[in-house]
Amino acid sequence: MNWRRYSKAQINQNIEEALEQNVNFYDDLAMGVPASHLDGEEFASNSQILEGSTYLKTLVANPNHIGVHTDESESENFFSGTQKLEAEVIKVIGEDILRADAESVDGYVSSGGTEGNIQALWTYRNYFRKRYDLGKDYSSIAVICSTDSHYSFDKGADLLNLHIFKVEVDQNTRKIKQQSLEKQIDNCKAQGVDKIILICNMMTTMFGSVDDLDDYWNKLSAENFEVKVHVDGAYGGFLYPFTVTDQKLNFKDDRITSFSLDAHKMLQAPYGTGLFLIRKGNLHHTLTDTAQYVSGMDCTLIGSRSGANAIAVYKILFNYGPFDWKEKVDRLAYRTKMLATHLTNLKVKFIHFEGSNIITIHKNYITPEISGKYGLVPDNHHDPSWYKIVVMDHVRGDKIRKFLEDLYHHHEVEFQPLVFP
Ligand SMILES: *Cc1c(COP(=O)(O)O)cnc(C)c1O
């Protein structure tokens, strides 16, 4: 394992040393890049506030992490210090959380799940284009995902000119319906599609459901399709592998090529921070030949991006280490389970999966007052069928208790605290 807990002093020292290795716009002679520290009038570099935070210090120093830095030979040297810490973050997530072999994955800190998902579609579209000499005709490629998948795949399919076929799910188990898969396979064949970009969800946004790759694979592999698999772990990537430790969506499964994760959800990093990880040997599919002013590979969708985001992830990961992180997310899963037990006692119709911190309650069991008071989010703002509760860090026992008291009251049952063994 590469991941361990460091003391705060050690983390800060590592970041200070990394910043030293970066270009220092105040003192160095660097003149060739359209980059500088943050505006000095607005963000004073000598502010004492900065002394207390290596994150803010990095924000003001303003390193650009353009490109990908998991391949040592290829980095822009102006910011090599903090870029190395980004590579360490990718290594921890790839090897320790997603169980890749040592040195087998590349990746970068993206702007979030949407970018990671589109980056994956872009990579595989171009892979198919080159391998089958498709030119600009993408009509033989389709994205297949479930109807519970995130809408970023619709964005990506639209941008990249790809078919997208959605497989329906069972309303209670949220598992894909085999009949619907068969229908979409027939649709593919009817439209001349024989190359598939398959999306597997590691926790969907609305239900926290996790796809089983075998549910798709058995039928798809019986056909003459070439399939590339991307896992959308935007929601679940920092939670599910810890709460369900034998979960199967990881790099040990060689059918899977890439993952996206969000750091601005469960990891509580600043917005604009996600991760994209992919097996080595795939970055070049999205390398734009004309990105010549960037030394190293800019095969990313985003281009310039703040190194402070990578530092935020670095600080969070190494401040916890794997054991404390597991404790933290187990706590969320535990609170969620308590809530679920109460809902079962109340005979409320709801959906909750083992190890998830999401509970989705059927609309018939919730009043508009309750959903408004507790800020519950509907699956569809025009015609809601479900309302979800997401047990995040701030959703503590006292708040859950208040909610339950209101709910018991609505169901005309006296509130009964649970006694857990
Ligand atoms: C949030 C989310 C996304 C999109 O992530 P952004 O960070 O908003 O771009 C994609 N997939 C899933 C499952 C999500 O929960």
The ligand as an SDF file (V2000), in Angstrom:
LIG
                    3D

 15 15  0  0  0  0  0  0  0  0999 V2000
  -22.3640   13.9060   -9.4680 C   0  0  0  0  0  0  0  0  0  0  0  0
  -22.2690   12.7990  -10.4180 C   0  0  0  0  0  0  0  0  0  0  0  0
  -21.7280   12.9670  -11.6940 C   0  0  0  0  0  0  0  0  0  0  0  0
  -21.3080   14.3130  -12.2310 C   0  0  0  0  0  0  0  0  0  0  0  0
  -20.3800   14.8950  -11.4740 O   0  0  0  0  0  0  0  0  0  0  0  0
  -20.0670   16.4650  -11.4780 P   0  0  0  0  0  0  0  0  0  0  0  0
  -19.0150   16.4690  -10.4780 O   0  0  0  0  0  0  0  0  0  0  0  0
  -21.3250   17.1810  -11.0930 O   0  0  0  0  0  0  0  0  0  0  0  0
  -19.5970   16.8080  -12.8130 O   0  0  0  0  0  0  0  0  0  0  0  0
  -21.6130   11.8630  -12.5080 C   0  0  0  0  0  0  0  0  0  0  0  0
  -22.0340   10.6600  -12.1070 N   0  0  0  0  0  0  0  0  0  0  0  0
  -22.5770   10.4580  -10.8900 C   0  0  0  0  0  0  0  0  0  0  0  0
  -23.0220    9.0880  -10.5040 C   0  0  0  0  0  0  0  0  0  0  0  0
  -22.7180   11.5280  -10.0070 C   0  0  0  0  0  0  0  0  0  0  0  0
  -23.2670   11.3110   -8.7960 O   0  0  0  0  0  0  0  0  0  0  0  0
  1  2  1  0
  2  3  1  0
  2 14  2  0
  3  4  1  0
  3 10  2  0
  4  5  1  0
  5  6  1  0
  6  7  2  0
  6  8  1  0
  6  9  1  0
 10 11  1  0
 11 12  2  0
 12 13  1  0
 12 14  1  0
 14 15  1  0
M  END
$$$$
